[in-house]
Amino acid sequence: MNAEGKRLAHIVKRTHKRLRRKYKEERDEQTVWTEHITKEEELQCYSNSMVTLATQHWPSQQVMSRVDWCYQAVCQYYQGDGLSQANEKEARKMSHLNLSPLYTSPQRPSTVLQVLDVGSCYNPFSHYPNWCVTAIDLYPANKSVKKGDFLNITITEPHNKHLYYIDPEKISTVTPEEEEKIMGSEFEDVKKIEYKIVKPVLPTKQNIVSEIPTKTEQPSVLPTNPNVASVLPTESIIALEIPTKQNIAPVFPTKTEEPSVLPTKPEQPSELPTTEEPSLLPTKTEHPSELPTCQEILTLPGSFYDVVIFSLLLEYLPSPGQRLACCRKAYRVLKPGGILALITPDSKHQNANAHVYKLWKLSLSYLGFSRVKYQKCAHFHGLVFRKALCFEACLHDAARLMQDVKGVQVKGKFARIDYDKVKYEIYIPQDFNEDESDSEKE
């Protein structure tokens, strides 16, 4: 990598390190994150650095890139024999434990895959055929990416009521009466995706990143996540129906059309003040990834996506609790049998941080995930987890895995791990560095 590439990489690593250091000093993940997401210049600098690194400096001749690895892993699962093998393996496990599945066994999708790419500032998966990608990021680098803070996005009612989410802290099997009660308490009674409309700005050589809300907007804290605050305007909200395979094309009003309307309630639209410029509002049938520039996603549908991708995302989050919270939300938006693909950077040898990634398997088992793929590549670890059909079977796996990891003699920095917290936190190797340097390898 040349000098410019190293400079950009330093910006990315420095941002991660500062967030982790600030969290260690203050121990207040909510405040640390809220302050960070309101610093527009820092977000823009990070976003520009990441997209330039990924598209111009990271070696294209690598044996396997992060993007290629994710794509091949997803294809192996859905187009190869990965899905059928996972169904059979889980069926054998449930039979052995005398357990019943919470969901029916998923079948291979016959149309496009619904993919949610979280923390993607430039949407690298958009060119793959038969992938309908919703890419969200704190500071999008192009119009195909929607602004959104996944930690504070609300997960709405599953689009298919036969595929519903049950909080693992509650129960694993339900009666029809209990189902109706759970659906009413766990989800908002809507089947929509909400967006905040922000006046678009034309890209220039100096400004390729979408304009985001100005500091004059009145912030409000979304109540959906008590652990992490989000500063978002409560006005200018539009609710959109979730997409289907027949209606993913965008339709935008022309300049001669009347000013758009914004709903004060999901069903009751009211006109915008005449003093404001008309907003380019999409129709209710658009797919999230086809919306105009500068829209902010506020909600996502539950049990809707076939794939969720966290590529270099967990390292961005300063606290272990926030990382687990993101994985829990991934569980909620995934269909039963859907997969979460994780990419985490690591240029060291395979066993250097192996214990930490064993703990990932343990932590995600408590959420209802089972690992279906793991590979250490030259500069990253690639992991794929499946939303299991039987939550109780995952708890059996978690109990066994906990015995295994506690039985390992761990020396050095990992000896400080508190295993009682593994159920609620996800660690990365950098959490255990006493004094991270700006030149630290990630």
Phi, psi and omega in degrees: 000136182282181185297321180294319177298319178295324179295317179293319178297324178297321178298316181296310182295323180296321178298314178300314184295319180296319178296315179296318181296317180296322178294319179296326181283318187262334182057030179233089185297326181296312181294316181300314183289319180298318178296321183294314186286353176263356179270090187297317182297319179293319178296319180294317179298318179295314182297313179297321179295317182294314183292324178290318177301310187292325186263341185236337189243325179294132187303127178278345182267011177302151178303320180210119177274167179299315182294314179298320181297314179300314182299314181294323179294319179294317179297320179298324181284312187269326182260338175268214182257011183298315182295313181295321178295320179294320177299315181294318180297317180290325177296318178296320180295315180295322178296318180295323182268000181058048181244159178248145180287150174277331181237157173286156182296129181287151176253162179296128180301135182271346181241218182284156173273133174273117186240131174249115181253108187262131180081025181257109183278344183227007172059063183290346183265003187292337186272356182283135181292147177064020172247122175258100193261129167255108181254129180231148181204159178295329181214088184300145178262348175208171189289345180281350180256136180258142178290137178184141175256102187300329179299331186244006175288137179275135176263121184267184181301139176305141182293337177242113186292351175277349178241092186240157181265139175238129179300124181301337180285350184261270187221167179245346175224149184220157170270167177304322179294319179293325179300314181297323179293317180295316181299325180284332184266332185269338187229152170290147185278059176218155175238059187222164174245127183259145179225144170263129182271129177239135180305123184287157177232138180289137181288145173230176178297329181272343186220090180261003183255142183299145176291140180242169186305142179281168183288349181280349179291147179277120183281153170218146183265120178295134184273006189286337181229106183292346185273330186227128180273154176225132179261103184224143176292145179269349181267172177059056180247137175232138179256133183239141175295149177291151188282158169233172183291345179269349190221056180254004180274140180283146174227118183244145176289149178276175182293338182275353182284162178291156178305144182293162179246147178242134181280133172280334171230160184306330185252351187242092180285151174223149186288149174290155174302141185291344180282347181266153177288148178298143176265149176275093184262136178281166175285170184286354185254011183281155174276146181307322184286352182255010183282160182296168179299151169073034173252144183249125178281127179251333178223156175225150181283142177283153177050044185244325189267143174279329184220136168239133182242124171246089179261110181062028182270312188298329180290337179288325185284130187285333186246146177300327180293323178293324179296317178293322179299321177295318179293326177295320178292325176299319177302318185289326182274346180281146168291156172303130184086355176289166188236146174251117179260124182245131173239124179230132186287141177189111180264001180280175180291163192302322186272354185300317182238023185301325183297323180296319183282341168292324178291330175300316179299320179292310182300317182286337174296323178295336178275343183110019177257149170235138182280132181243349179202141173213138178208133173263117176258182187302319187235011180198163169257135175246127181227143176233128178241143182251138173288108189291157179275341181228109182294322182297326177296324177294324178294324175297317177298319182297319179297319179292317180296323179298318177298320181295312184290327177289336180278353180274132177280105183255130180246169176075214188294330181284352178292346181273002183295132176264104186290342177291343181262354185298331179293336186245359186218154173236123183262155169236158183305326183293341178298336187256007176277124182294316183220092181288136176259158181296339182265010183302139175280135178242000000 
